């Protein structure tokens, strides 16, 4: 095998290869943006976990008062809210979140 020669050092080539960028400047922008996305994802996951805990409180109160575990009218409100804010994919996102918060019905 023959080594491929490049003017960029190996570390830079790896940095650009990881991002799919064709320049070091673009690779730096992508890396910074990905770091921001990772931080946002961590916050979103934390908020969903918090929502799950609040949902459990609601379900427990509803069940202990003789009600059902799930309020379908409320779930429809949530689905509509997400769809109105995010379009059709918002509905799928809301369905996944509702499943996480109340389990499959």
Secondary structure, 3 states (H helix, E strand, C coil): CCCCCCCCCHHHHHHHHHHCCCCHHHHHHHHHHHHHHHHHHHHHHHHHHHHHHHHHHHHHHHHHCCCCCCCHHHHHHHHHHHHHHHCHHHHHHHHHHHHHHHCCC
